[in-house]
Structures are given as structure tokens and as C-alpha cells.
Amino acid sequence: VGYCVQSNVHFPWAPFNSIPTNIAPAEQWAQLPEAAKWQIILFVGFLEVYSEHSFILEKYGQTHYMKGGKPGFFPDFDTMVHPVPLNL
């Protein structure tokens, strides 16, 4: 999905507006600033750890999907110390 979106969608704000749209997605990724790459990677990593951590899943009465839990379940952010307005 990400490859298709990156190939067909152009964001008009910085730093994306300086990256040409007529190059391959791998080349577009290479042209992103290093800080932007790390921000994307760390955010996705946070979502991965948050959605699979047994402490968080137990608060919702769930277990990991490899231990009999429901596949595709993503916990709300209601258990966070800092309130987050976005729920996936």
C-alpha cells in the first residue's frame, strides 16, 4: 500500500515538495532528510511495540495474536499517561 501511495500521491509541503515525483519510491526515500526517515521509522516502531506489548493488551482483556488473541486488534491510546486525541 505504501509503495502505491508513494508512487501516486504528492504532498505539497516541505520537505516533500522538493522531491521529484517522476522517480521511483526508493529514490524518493533516499532524498528524504535523515531526520524525517528516523521519525517515520521510530513512529512505526512505537506503534508496533505498543500494539504487541502484553501489559497494554492485558488492560483490554486481550492476549497477543500468536497466543490466541484477536488478529488485527489495536489497543486505544486511552491507557497513555499523556492524552492522545487519535485512536486507530
DOSETOR-228385 format. One record per residue: x, y, z of N, C-alpha, C in turn. Coordinates in steps of 0.02 Angstrom, whole numbers, plus 50000, padded with zeros to 5 digits. Each point is the difference from the previous one (the first is absolute). Layout:
BEGIN
n.x X, n.y Y, n.z Z, ca.x X, ca.y Y, ca.z Z, c.x X, c.y Y, c.z Z $
...
// end
This chain:
BEGIN
n.x 50042, n.y 49941, n.z 50000, ca.x 49958, ca.y 50059, ca.z 50000, c.x 50044, c.y 50063, c.z 50000 $
n.x 50050, n.y 50000, n.z 50043, ca.x 50044, ca.y 50059, ca.z 50004, c.x 50035, c.y 50014, c.z 49934 $
n.x 50021, n.y 49948, n.z 49966, ca.x 50033, ca.y 50008, ca.z 49935, c.x 49953, c.y 50033, c.z 49950 $
n.x 49938, n.y 49977, n.z 49998, ca.x 49951, ca.y 50028, ca.z 49953, c.x 49984, c.y 50072, c.z 50016 $
n.x 49991, n.y 50015, n.z 50064, ca.x 49986, ca.y 50069, ca.z 50020, c.x 50059, c.y 50045, c.z 49984 $
n.x 50059, n.y 49978, n.z 50015, ca.x 50060, ca.y 50040, ca.z 49988, c.x 50010, c.y 50011, c.z 49925 $
n.x 49979, n.y 49953, n.z 49959, ca.x 50008, ca.y 50006, ca.z 49928, c.x 49949, c.y 50048, c.z 49970 $
n.x 49943, n.y 50009, n.z 50033, ca.x 49945, ca.y 50037, ca.z 49969, c.x 49977, c.y 50062, c.z 50037 $
n.x 50024, n.y 50012, n.z 50060, ca.x 49978, ca.y 50058, ca.z 50039, c.x 50059, c.y 50046, c.z 50012 $
n.x 49989, n.y 50065, n.z 49991, ca.x 50053, ca.y 50049, ca.z 50012, c.x 49976, c.y 50049, c.z 50053 $
n.x 50038, n.y 50007, n.z 50054, ca.x 49983, ca.y 50046, ca.z 50053, c.x 50031, c.y 50069, c.z 49985 $
n.x 49962, n.y 50054, n.z 50003, ca.x 50024, ca.y 50066, ca.z 49979, c.x 50040, c.y 50038, c.z 50052 $
n.x 50015, n.y 49972, n.z 50058, ca.x 50037, ca.y 50037, ca.z 50052, c.x 50070, c.y 49972, c.z 50008 $
n.x 50043, n.y 50040, n.z 50032, ca.x 50070, ca.y 49981, ca.z 50010, c.x 50005, c.y 49942, c.z 50048 $
n.x 50047, n.y 49955, n.z 49995, ca.x 50053, ca.y 49997, ca.z 49950, c.x 49979, c.y 49962, c.z 49937 $
n.x 49936, n.y 49980, n.z 49997, ca.x 49978, ca.y 49958, ca.z 49944, c.x 49995, c.y 50038, c.z 49934 $
n.x 49988, n.y 50066, n.z 50002, ca.x 49992, ca.y 50037, ca.z 49938, c.x 50065, c.y 50007, c.z 49961 $
n.x 50057, n.y 49986, n.z 50031, ca.x 50063, ca.y 50004, ca.z 49965, c.x 50021, c.y 49934, c.z 49968 $
n.x 49961, n.y 49947, n.z 50012, ca.x 50017, ca.y 49934, ca.z 49973, c.x 49961, c.y 49990, c.z 49935 $
n.x 50034, n.y 49984, n.z 49945, ca.x 49965, ca.y 49990, ca.z 49936, c.x 49952, c.y 49941, c.z 50003 $
n.x 49946, n.y 50005, n.z 49963, ca.x 49950, ca.y 49947, ca.z 49999, c.x 50011, c.y 49950, c.z 49944 $
n.x 50046, n.y 50014, n.z 49956, ca.x 50011, ca.y 49956, ca.z 49942, c.x 50056, c.y 49949, c.z 50012 $
n.x 50018, n.y 49989, n.z 50063, ca.x 50051, ca.y 49950, ca.z 50016, c.x 49968, c.y 49944, c.z 50042 $
n.x 50036, n.y 49945, n.z 50006, ca.x 49974, ca.y 49942, ca.z 50036, c.x 49994, c.y 50015, c.z 50075 $
n.x 49954, n.y 49966, n.z 50035, ca.x 49992, ca.y 50011, ca.z 50072, c.x 50064, c.y 49990, c.z 50040 $
n.x 50042, n.y 49952, n.z 49980, ca.x 50063, ca.y 49989, ca.z 50036, c.x 50045, c.y 50061, c.z 49993 $
n.x 50000, n.y 50031, n.z 49942, ca.x 50040, ca.y 50060, ca.z 49990, c.x 49971, c.y 50060, c.z 50039 $
n.x 49933, n.y 50002, n.z 50004, ca.x 49968, ca.y 50053, ca.z 50039, c.x 50019, c.y 49993, c.z 50074 $
n.x 50000, n.y 49938, n.z 50025, ca.x 50020, ca.y 49988, ca.z 50069, c.x 50072, c.y 50022, c.z 50012 $
n.x 50043, n.y 49987, n.z 49952, ca.x 50071, ca.y 50019, ca.z 50006, c.x 50008, c.y 50076, c.z 50004 $
n.x 49953, n.y 50037, n.z 49971, ca.x 50005, ca.y 50073, ca.z 50000, c.x 49969, c.y 50033, c.z 50061 $
n.x 49965, n.y 49961, n.z 50041, ca.x 49973, ca.y 50028, ca.z 50062, c.x 50057, c.y 50018, c.z 50048 $
n.x 49992, n.y 50052, n.z 50039, ca.x 50051, ca.y 50015, ca.z 50051, c.x 50005, c.y 49943, c.z 50050 $
n.x 50059, n.y 49991, n.z 50027, ca.x 50013, ca.y 49946, ca.z 50047, c.x 49954, c.y 50003, c.z 50061 $
n.x 49987, n.y 50060, n.z 50025, ca.x 49956, ca.y 50008, ca.z 50057, c.x 49929, c.y 49976, c.z 49985 $
n.x 49976, n.y 50014, n.z 49939, ca.x 49933, ca.y 49978, ca.z 49981, c.x 49996, c.y 49924, c.z 49996 $
n.x 50052, n.y 49968, n.z 49975, ca.x 50002, ca.y 49927, ca.z 49997, c.x 49996, c.y 49970, c.z 50070 $
n.x 50040, n.y 50027, n.z 50046, ca.x 50001, ca.y 49974, ca.z 50068, c.x 49933, c.y 50011, c.z 50035 $
n.x 49968, n.y 50057, n.z 49986, ca.x 49935, ca.y 50014, ca.z 50030, c.x 49949, c.y 49949, c.z 49977 $
n.x 49999, n.y 49983, n.z 49937, ca.x 49953, ca.y 49950, ca.z 49973, c.x 50014, c.y 49932, c.z 50029 $
n.x 50063, n.y 49980, n.z 50000, ca.x 50019, ca.y 49933, ca.z 50025, c.x 49984, c.y 49993, c.z 50074 $
n.x 50016, n.y 50050, n.z 50040, ca.x 49987, ca.y 49996, ca.z 50072, c.x 49926, c.y 50002, c.z 50016 $
n.x 49960, n.y 50038, n.z 49962, ca.x 49928, ca.y 50001, ca.z 50013, c.x 49969, c.y 49933, c.z 49983 $
n.x 50019, n.y 49970, n.z 49945, ca.x 49974, ca.y 49934, ca.z 49982, c.x 50023, c.y 49948, c.z 50051 $
n.x 50062, n.y 50006, n.z 50024, ca.x 50024, ca.y 49955, ca.z 50051, c.x 49961, c.y 50007, c.z 50065 $
n.x 49984, n.y 50063, n.z 50019, ca.x 49959, ca.y 50011, ca.z 50059, c.x 49932, c.y 49966, c.z 49994 $
n.x 49968, n.y 50009, n.z 49942, ca.x 49934, ca.y 49968, ca.z 49990, c.x 50005, c.y 49924, c.z 50004 $
n.x 50054, n.y 49972, n.z 49974, ca.x 50010, ca.y 49928, ca.z 50003, c.x 50008, c.y 49975, c.z 50072 $
n.x 50042, n.y 50033, n.z 50038, ca.x 50012, ca.y 49980, ca.z 50070, c.x 49936, c.y 50011, c.z 50041 $
n.x 49967, n.y 50056, n.z 49990, ca.x 49939, ca.y 50015, ca.z 50038, c.x 49946, c.y 49949, c.z 49987 $
n.x 49992, n.y 49980, n.z 49937, ca.x 49945, ca.y 49955, ca.z 49982, c.x 50013, c.y 49927, c.z 50020 $
n.x 50063, n.y 49983, n.z 50015, ca.x 50015, ca.y 49930, ca.z 50016, c.x 50024, c.y 49990, c.z 50071 $
n.x 50003, n.y 50052, n.z 50040, ca.x 50025, ca.y 49993, ca.z 50068, c.x 49947, c.y 49969, c.z 50044 $
n.x 50018, n.y 49948, n.z 50037, ca.x 49952, ca.y 49962, ca.z 50041, c.x 49969, c.y 50044, c.z 50054 $
n.x 50037, n.y 50047, n.z 50028, ca.x 49974, ca.y 50044, ca.z 50052, c.x 49941, c.y 50041, c.z 49974 $
n.x 50007, n.y 50027, n.z 49940, ca.x 49946, ca.y 50039, ca.z 49969, c.x 49942, c.y 49956, c.z 49981 $
n.x 50014, n.y 49943, n.z 49969, ca.x 49946, ca.y 49955, ca.z 49978, c.x 49959, c.y 49974, c.z 50058 $
n.x 50032, n.y 49985, n.z 50056, ca.x 49965, ca.y 49975, ca.z 50059, c.x 49950, c.y 50051, c.z 50027 $
n.x 50014, n.y 50064, n.z 49993, ca.x 49953, ca.y 50052, ca.z 50023, c.x 49935, c.y 49997, c.z 49960 $
n.x 50002, n.y 49973, n.z 49940, ca.x 49940, ca.y 49995, ca.z 49958, c.x 49973, c.y 49929, c.z 49998 $
n.x 50026, n.y 49956, n.z 50044, ca.x 49976, ca.y 49932, ca.z 50002, c.x 50021, c.y 49959, c.z 49940 $
n.x 50054, n.y 50018, n.z 49968, ca.x 50024, ca.y 49966, ca.z 49941, c.x 50068, c.y 49967, c.z 50014 $
n.x 50019, n.y 49955, n.z 49956, ca.x 50068, ca.y 49972, ca.z 50000, c.x 50028, c.y 50009, c.z 49931 $
n.x 50064, n.y 49987, n.z 49993, ca.x 50032, ca.y 50005, ca.z 49935, c.x 49967, c.y 49952, c.z 49951 $
n.x 49996, n.y 50019, n.z 49937, ca.x 49965, ca.y 49958, ca.z 49951, c.x 50033, c.y 49932, c.z 49990 $
n.x 50064, n.y 49994, n.z 50017, ca.x 50033, ca.y 49935, ca.z 49994, c.x 49986, c.y 49956, c.z 50062 $
n.x 49967, n.y 50029, n.z 50050, ca.x 49982, ca.y 49963, ca.z 50060, c.x 49924, c.y 49995, c.z 50008 $
n.x 49964, n.y 50004, n.z 49945, ca.x 49928, ca.y 49992, ca.z 50000, c.x 49961, c.y 50065, c.z 50001 $
n.x 50034, n.y 50056, n.z 49994, ca.x 49965, ca.y 50065, ca.z 49999, c.x 49968, c.y 50012, c.z 49932 $
n.x 49965, n.y 50055, n.z 49994, ca.x 49964, ca.y 50017, ca.z 49939, c.x 50048, c.y 50034, c.z 49951 $
n.x 50010, n.y 49971, n.z 49940, ca.x 50043, ca.y 50032, ca.z 49950, c.x 49971, c.y 50067, c.z 49977 $
n.x 50042, n.y 50049, n.z 49993, ca.x 49978, ca.y 50065, ca.z 49977, c.x 49978, c.y 50047, c.z 50056 $
n.x 49998, n.y 49976, n.z 50062, ca.x 49979, ca.y 50043, ca.z 50055, c.x 50055, c.y 50052, c.z 50014 $
n.x 49980, n.y 50062, n.z 50004, ca.x 50047, ca.y 50054, ca.z 50018, c.x 49972, c.y 50037, c.z 50060 $
n.x 50036, n.y 50002, n.z 50055, ca.x 49974, ca.y 50033, ca.z 50061, c.x 49993, c.y 50076, c.z 49990 $
n.x 49951, n.y 50027, n.z 50035, ca.x 49991, ca.y 50073, ca.z 50000, c.x 50059, c.y 50032, c.z 50035 $
n.x 50005, n.y 50065, n.z 49993, ca.x 50053, ca.y 50037, ca.z 50035, c.x 49975, c.y 50027, c.z 50067 $
n.x 49945, n.y 49973, n.z 50025, ca.x 49972, ca.y 50024, ca.z 50063, c.x 50044, c.y 49984, c.z 50060 $
n.x 50044, n.y 49950, n.z 49993, ca.x 50043, ca.y 49980, ca.z 50056, c.x 50063, c.y 50043, c.z 50004 $
n.x 50009, n.y 50045, n.z 49954, ca.x 50060, ca.y 50042, ca.z 49999, c.x 49996, c.y 50051, c.z 50057 $
n.x 50057, n.y 50018, n.z 50027, ca.x 50004, ca.y 50050, ca.z 50053, c.x 49980, c.y 50069, c.z 49972 $
n.x 50025, n.y 50016, n.z 49941, ca.x 49984, ca.y 50062, ca.z 49967, c.x 49941, c.y 49988, c.z 49953 $
n.x 49946, n.y 50040, n.z 50004, ca.x 49942, ca.y 49987, ca.z 49957, c.x 50017, c.y 50009, c.z 49926 $
n.x 49978, n.y 49952, n.z 49960, ca.x 50011, ca.y 50002, ca.z 49928, c.x 49932, c.y 50001, c.z 49966 $
n.x 49986, n.y 50051, n.z 49958, ca.x 49934, ca.y 50005, ca.z 49970, c.x 49989, c.y 49950, c.z 49943 $
n.x 50051, n.y 49965, n.z 49978, ca.x 49994, ca.y 49955, ca.z 49942, c.x 49994, c.y 49928, c.z 50024 $
n.x 49948, n.y 49966, n.z 49979, ca.x 49992, ca.y 49930, ca.z 50013, c.x 49998, c.y 49963, c.z 49933 $
n.x 50040, n.y 49949, n.z 49995, ca.x 50003, ca.y 49963, ca.z 49937, c.x 49948, c.y 49946, c.z 50002 $
// end
